[in-house]
Amino acid sequence: MTVRVLVDHRAGEPKLVRHPEKAHRPDNPIQRKPSWIRVKAPNSPIYHETHALMRANGLVTVCEEAACPNIGECWSQRHATMMIMGETCTRACSFCNVATGQPDALDAGEPNRVADAVAKLGLRHVVITSVDRDDLPDGGAAHFAAVIRAIRAAAPATTIEVLTPDFLRKTGSVEVVVAARPDVFNHNLETVPRLYPTIRPGARYFQSLRLLDNVKRLDPAIFTKSGLMVGLGEARPEIMQVMDDLRVADVDFLTLGQYLQPTVKHAAVAEFVTPEGFDDYARVARAKGFLLVSATPLTRSSYHADADFAALQAARSHQLAGASA
Ligand code: SF4
């Protein structure tokens, strides 16, 4: 049985200890952020409207659960990334601020509440992500598909991007999500393979790559996307190798952002990569053939996802026009 202690999470809402598995780890002091990592304070009227709509619909967002630094900017433009299947994850990655433990049963009403929020926000493009649900027989694939279908019904003009877990290699799960036809299928590799045992211990690098490859084989019309955090101690040649692996899997869109340490119990930042360093990675990635690359210190999987989706479509049209010329 998992025993967790009550502490404050959001103002006025008592919550359980978020990371019981990390409680006894030695502290990693949090480094001061460099001058190029500056974010807007979350205080615009639209930010508060977005917050109120999420609470009114009983929705969880990764923006809050992951303590994303971009929340002020994104929510001020009504861009919230909804996290389905609860707020408790069955994994315990050492970079992630999402709470760990035994999740609740799936909520059958959630797909319609997500769809209602998407319609009310008037989103052109929405990103839906989830916690890992290794406790479910399909890893949560059918619930992802139900959310996609509900959004299609409530907001048919909205394009849909899913950012999924690896479904714990459960047979048939990826096929279920692909059959619901999201516009973008994102699955993050997160880091280089050498660092998986310490940073992403519950996952397998080549399994994640295979998942992305499978999506493209099952439905080549779906854009595939993956992301990495940098600053965890990886070496440049290792990032180059991951880019090559992603291109072999025919992944369209690569995101690269700076890892930021959520608490003293999480993995330490090994390096703050400079904006010029990100520009260098972006230049190399474009040369390797990705349709789109987003590489800045504050890039996150869902950051500017609506504008990026438009850019992806334009890049594919350009590519197809070039191929038929
Ligand atoms: S970058 Fe993504 S997770 Fe962060 S606030 Fe924006 S939408 Fe939310």
Residues whose N, C-alpha, C, O or C-beta is under 5 A from the ligand:
A	BS01	SF4	V62 C63 C68 N70 I71 C74 H79 A80 T81 R300 S302 Y303
